Amino acid sequence: MGCAIADFVELVHQLDDVTQHDRERWSAFDVGRRTFGYLWPRTSTVGLKQTIAEQLALVAERPEVFEVQYTAHGFGWVVVRLDGIERDELAELTFEAWRLTAPEVLVEARADRLPV
């Protein structure tokens, strides 16, 4: 069935201490002044921070939905086509991107509570 842009925005804003920075063609999502996600409305895609192993596994499993964006500082960023992913999986990937980036105190306080 797939997700809409509104699904991603709703999920990301359920996470603690998230700031959205809108630009002309994209938006960035930060926690603790560090970026964990991007949204490109024109292409209905998002970029999410993941481990390199997860990045490679997602792309290998479903290249029609996921693509390598880039790797930096030991992390693998992945582009996600929103129309190819279910909301529960998008929630997990968004949460993981946030958790890899958020300050430890926020991660501990939230525990494993996914956005819904």
Buried (B, 14 or more C-beta within 10 A) or exposed (E): EBBEBEBBBBBBEBBBBBEEEEEEEBBBBBBBEEBBBBBBBEEBBBBBBBEEEBBBBBBEEBEEBBBBBEEEEEBBBBBBBBEBBEBEBBBBBBBBBBBBBBBEEBBEEBEEEBBE
